Amino acid sequence: MLLLAAWAAVPTQTRPIADAALPPEGTPELARLVHAGRRLAMADCVACHSADGGRPFAGGVALDTALGTIYSTNISPDPQAGIGRYTLDDFDRAVRHGIARDGQTLRQAMPYPRYARLSDADTKALYAFFMHGVEAAPDVNRPADVAWPLSMRWPLAIWRKTCAVSRSDGAP
Ligand code: HEC
């Protein structure tokens, strides 16, 4: 048990995306990237991250899971309430690897194992969209209604790492 907890606490190294800088604001290159990212986000992320009648991508959608009710988070570019402070690498770690910026493992209600297959180019387009194509929303994240001990996040890291090993993408 202790060994497992120790393994769970080892930070995961991921491969940074090469050429991480976004094109300068106002350029057609950035506009193209934002456009590509919007198409991906509208096909997928919007269903969970935009509540009916709420601000776009401000989260707060209740998802019923076996653990309890989990709320999607604010992924608008607000620096406090959303992901405005995330670098492309932070964003990539959350979306493709299930690791939040503070190092915690995201719950599987966020289907990151599915997104592990996104290409670097698609990940960057999504990031460009969330940073430049979405309005910052001040909505504060709602904590999950999950009771202890299921509320602990370290066992999730073990699941995440086991999954990544079986994907053999080199980032347990
Ligand atoms: C099936 C529902 C669902 C879908 C689809 C989904 N998400 Fe999520 N997402 C969640 C939930 C729930 C969380 C919060 C998980 C937690 O609290 O552990 C989350 C968390 C996140 C986070 C972490 C935010 C933070 O505060 O650290 C990011 C970034 C994110 N999602 C981006 C995306 C992107 C980009 C897409 C589309 C490619 C997407 N999500 C699609 C449910 C979803």
Residues whose N, C-alpha, C, O or C-beta is under 5 A from the ligand:
A	BS01	HEC	D44 C45 C48 I70 Y71 S72 T73 N74 I75 A94 V95 A100 R101 T105 L106 R107 A109 M110 P111
